[in-house]
Amino acid sequence: MTYPFVGVPTFLRAPLTGSAEGARFAVLGVPTDEGSPFIPGSRFGPRRIREQSMRFSSGADSRFDVRVGRRLLDIPVGSPDLVDVGDAEVVAADPSTTAANITTAVRAIVAAGAVPVVLGGDHSITHPVVQAFDGPLHVVQFDAHLDYAKARDTDRYSNAHAFRQISTMDSVSALIQVGIRSLRTEAGLYEDSLADGNRIVPPAELRDIEAEGVARLVPERARCFVSIDVDALDMPLVPGCVSAEPGGLTYAELRDTLVAIAGRAEIVGMDLVEVNPMVDTAAGATAYLAAHLLVEALDAIAQG
């Protein structure tokens, strides 16, 4: 047995490499929160998620899921199928250079033939991440907020602007926004998103059409990028998220929807953002939940 507080914290104790060559999945940290206009701290998210993930690699047969009766993400510790390539280069107070560095780092993973698994950081990182992919690409955003503000000058690098920019990219065929519910939503931005042809699925509709119904919004075997803001989950589940909102998804709803999408589409990349260890519980409940969800999501992608 290997204790989670022993050793260099990489995601699930994956080998720390400078390259994704030969890997199925490559984890990349993006420790920046300069796009967050409220409480900073999500820059420490990648490190804390990695630390919590080590709790799922305590032994050769860990990650056994009683619910499904098998080990999840059945990759041995140290296998080259899963690597951790470290962090993108973040340049403080220079969001444009940081964004370019994010795209370069993700593009290298894609070129190596691996699936990028990007740990944020705030939600501004998703735009430069998606820029690393060729189209056609369907983007599925799990979020309490639209993140659809109109860009003006350098504020286009904030976490409120990413998905308006993503929706206009030539490589993006469709944007599906799941879990939207915040009372801070501006009516004009909601109308803009719909007018731009995006599909908005609030929590109540997800419960009506269920996970498989959301998955069917993506064409079968389409290339898909999944972006998870942890505030898609209900507020009590994510104490370490400063943008949490009431009335969100349960863990099972989010997990089952990810599994359904992975079974229908080809998920070519994903990110998970807005874990803020500075406001999380002492035990790191939100970072633990994030690592837990990533294990289940990566298992679903591996299962196809």
C-alpha positions in Angstrom: 0.0 0.0 0.0 1.2 3.5 -0.9 0.0 6.3 1.3 -1.4 9.4 -0.6 0.9 11.7 1.3 4.0 9.9 0.1 5.8 10.7 -3.1 5.6 13.5 -5.8 1.9 14.3 -6.4 1.1 13.5 -10.0 -2.4 12.6 -11.2 -3.1 9.0 -10.0 0.7 8.7 -9.6 1.1 8.7 -13.3 4.7 9.1 -14.6 5.8 12.7 -14.8 6.9 13.1 -18.4 7.8 15.9 -20.8 5.9 14.3 -23.6 2.6 12.6 -24.3 4.1 10.2 -27.0 2.6 6.8 -26.7 0.0 7.8 -24.0 -3.7 7.3 -24.1 -4.3 10.2 -21.7 -2.1 13.1 -20.8 -2.9 15.3 -17.8 -1.9 19.0 -18.0 -2.2 21.5 -15.2 -3.1 25.2 -16.0 -2.5 27.0 -12.6 -4.0 30.4 -13.4 -6.9 32.3 -12.0 -6.2 35.7 -13.5 -9.5 35.4 -15.4 -11.4 35.2 -12.1 -13.0 38.6 -11.2 -14.2 37.5 -7.7 -12.1 35.5 -5.2 -8.8 34.2 -6.5 -7.3 30.8 -5.6 -8.2 28.3 -8.3 -4.6 28.6 -9.5 -3.9 26.1 -6.8 -6.5 23.7 -8.1 -4.3 21.5 -10.3 -1.9 20.8 -7.5 -4.7 20.0 -5.0 -6.6 17.8 -7.5 -3.4 15.8 -8.1 -2.8 15.4 -4.4 -6.3 14.1 -3.8 -6.1 11.8 -6.9 -3.3 9.9 -5.2 -5.9 8.6 -2.7 -7.2 6.5 -5.7 -3.9 4.8 -6.3 -3.1 3.3 -2.9 -2.7 -0.2 -4.3 -2.6 -2.3 -7.5 -6.3 -3.2 -7.3 -7.6 0.2 -6.0 -10.5 2.0 -7.7 -12.8 -1.0 -7.5 -16.3 0.4 -8.0 -18.9 -1.7 -6.1 -21.6 0.0 -8.2 -20.4 -1.5 -11.4 -18.5 -4.5 -10.1 -15.1 -3.7 -11.6 -12.0 -1.6 -11.3 -12.3 1.8 -12.9 -9.6 3.1 -15.2 -7.7 -0.2 -15.1 -4.3 1.3 -15.8 -1.4 0.1 -13.6 0.5 2.7 -11.7 3.4 3.9 -13.8 1.9 2.7 -17.1 2.7 4.9 -20.1 -1.0 4.8 -21.0 -1.6 7.7 -18.5 1.0 10.4 -18.1 1.2 13.7 -16.3 3.0 16.3 -18.4 3.2 18.9 -15.7 1.9 22.4 -16.1 1.5 24.9 -18.9 3.8 27.9 -18.5 1.9 30.6 -16.8 3.2 34.2 -17.1 1.8 36.4 -14.3 -0.1 39.5 -15.3 0.2 38.5 -19.0 -2.9 36.6 -19.9 -2.4 36.7 -23.6 1.0 35.0 -23.3 -0.4 32.5 -20.9 -3.2 31.7 -23.3 -0.8 31.1 -26.1 1.3 28.8 -23.9 -1.8 26.8 -23.0 -2.7 26.3 -26.6 0.9 25.2 -27.4 0.9 22.7 -24.5 -2.4 21.2 -25.5 -1.5 21.1 -29.2 1.6 19.1 -28.3 -0.6 16.5 -26.5 -3.0 16.3 -29.4 -0.2 15.9 -31.9 1.2 13.0 -29.8 -2.2 11.2 -30.2 -3.2 11.4 -26.6 -6.4 12.8 -25.0 -5.6 16.0 -23.1 -7.1 16.1 -19.6 -6.6 19.7 -18.4 -6.8 20.8 -14.8 -7.7 24.4 -14.0 -7.5 27.0 -13.0 -10.5 29.2 -13.8 -12.8 28.8 -16.8 -11.0 31.3 -18.9 -8.5 28.5 -19.8 -11.1 26.7 -22.0 -10.9 29.0 -24.9 -7.1 28.6 -25.5 -7.5 24.8 -24.8 -10.2 24.4 -27.5 -8.0 26.5 -29.9 -5.6 23.6 -29.9 -8.0 21.3 -31.7 -8.9 21.0 -35.4 -12.6 20.8 -36.3 -15.2 19.8 -36.6 -15.7 19.8 -32.8 -18.8 19.6 -30.6 -18.2 21.4 -27.3 -20.3 20.3 -24.2 -20.1 22.8 -21.3 -21.2 21.8 -17.9 -21.7 25.0 -15.9 -24.1 27.0 -13.8 -23.3 30.1 -15.9 -23.3 30.8 -19.6 -19.8 32.4 -19.6 -21.1 34.3 -22.7 -20.2 38.0 -21.9 -19.2 40.3 -24.8 -15.4 40.8 -25.0 -14.0 44.3 -24.7 -10.2 44.8 -24.9 -8.3 42.5 -22.5 -11.4 41.4 -20.5 -11.8 38.7 -23.2 -9.5 36.7 -21.0 -11.9 36.5 -18.0 -13.8 33.4 -17.1 -17.1 35.1 -18.1 -16.2 35.4 -21.8 -14.8 32.0 -22.9 -17.8 30.4 -24.5 -19.0 33.3 -26.6 -15.5 33.2 -28.2 -15.6 29.4 -28.5 -19.0 29.4 -30.2 -17.7 31.6 -33.0 -14.6 29.4 -33.8 -14.6 27.8 -37.3 -13.6 24.5 -35.7 -16.6 24.4 -33.4 -19.7 22.8 -34.9 -21.9 23.2 -31.9 -22.0 24.3 -28.3 -24.2 22.6 -25.7 -24.5 24.3 -22.3 -25.7 22.0 -19.6 -26.7 23.0 -16.0 -27.3 26.7 -16.6 -29.3 28.2 -13.8 -27.6 31.2 -12.1 -29.9 34.1 -11.2 -27.0 36.3 -12.2 -27.6 35.4 -15.8 -28.3 38.4 -18.0 -31.3 38.0 -20.2 -29.5 39.5 -23.2 -26.7 37.1 -23.0 -29.1 34.2 -22.7 -30.9 35.4 -25.8 -27.5 35.8 -27.6 -26.5 32.3 -26.9 -29.8 30.9 -28.2 -29.6 33.2 -31.3 -26.1 31.9 -32.0 -27.6 28.4 -32.3 -26.3 27.0 -29.0 -28.4 24.5 -27.0 -29.0 25.3 -23.4 -30.0 22.5 -21.0 -31.0 23.6 -17.5 -31.0 21.1 -14.7 -34.8 20.6 -14.9 -34.6 19.7 -18.6 -31.7 17.3 -17.9 -33.9 15.5 -15.4 -36.7 15.3 -18.0 -34.6 14.0 -20.9 -32.0 12.2 -18.7 -28.4 11.5 -19.4 -29.0 9.7 -22.6 -31.2 12.5 -23.9 -28.3 15.0 -23.4 -25.9 12.6 -25.1 -28.2 12.4 -28.1 -27.7 16.1 -28.7 -24.2 15.2 -29.9 -24.2 13.3 -33.2 -23.1 9.7 -33.0 -19.3 9.3 -33.0 -18.8 13.1 -33.4 -15.5 14.5 -32.0 -16.4 16.2 -28.7 -14.6 18.3 -26.2 -16.1 18.4 -22.6 -15.6 21.3 -20.2 -16.6 20.8 -16.6 -17.0 23.8 -14.3 -17.6 22.2 -10.9 -20.3 24.8 -10.2 -22.5 22.7 -12.5 -22.9 20.6 -9.4 -25.3 21.7 -6.6 -23.9 24.2 -4.1 -23.4 21.9 -1.1 -21.3 19.5 -3.1 -18.7 22.1 -4.0 -17.7 24.2 -1.0 -14.4 25.0 -2.7 -16.0 26.8 -5.6 -16.6 30.5 -5.3 -19.2 30.6 -8.1 -21.3 27.8 -6.7 -25.1 28.1 -7.2 -28.1 26.4 -5.7 -30.3 24.0 -7.7 -27.5 22.3 -9.5 -26.8 18.7 -10.7 -26.3 15.8 -8.4 -23.0 14.0 -8.7 -24.8 11.0 -10.2 -26.5 13.2 -12.8 -23.2 14.7 -13.9 -21.4 11.4 -13.9 -24.1 9.5 -15.8 -24.3 12.3 -18.4 -20.5 12.1 -19.0 -20.7 8.4 -19.3 -23.5 8.6 -21.8 -21.6 11.2 -23.9 -18.5 9.0 -23.8 -20.5 6.0 -25.0 -22.0 8.0 -27.9 -19.3 10.4 -29.1 -15.6 10.5 -29.3 -14.3 12.6 -26.5 -11.0 14.0 -27.8 -10.3 16.2 -24.8 -11.7 17.6 -21.5 -11.0 20.1 -18.8 -12.2 20.5 -15.2 -12.0 24.0 -13.7 -12.9 26.3 -10.8 -11.7 24.2 -7.9 -10.5 26.8 -5.4 -8.5 25.2 -2.5 -8.3 28.6 -0.7 -12.0 28.3 0.2 -12.4 24.5 0.2 -12.8 22.5 3.3 -9.7 21.5 5.3 -9.9 18.0 3.9 -10.2 19.3 0.3 -13.7 18.0 -0.3 -14.1 19.7 -3.7 -10.7 18.7 -5.0 -11.4 15.1 -3.9 -14.8 15.2 -5.7 -13.0 16.6 -8.8 -10.4 13.8 -8.8 -13.2 11.2 -8.2 -15.2 12.6 -11.2 -12.2 12.5 -13.5 -11.5 8.9 -12.6 -15.1 8.0 -13.6 -15.0 10.2 -16.8 -11.6 8.8 -18.0 -12.8 5.3 -17.4 -15.9 6.0 -19.5 -13.7 7.4 -22.3 -11.4 4.4 -22.1 -14.5 2.1 -22.3 -15.8 4.0 -25.3 
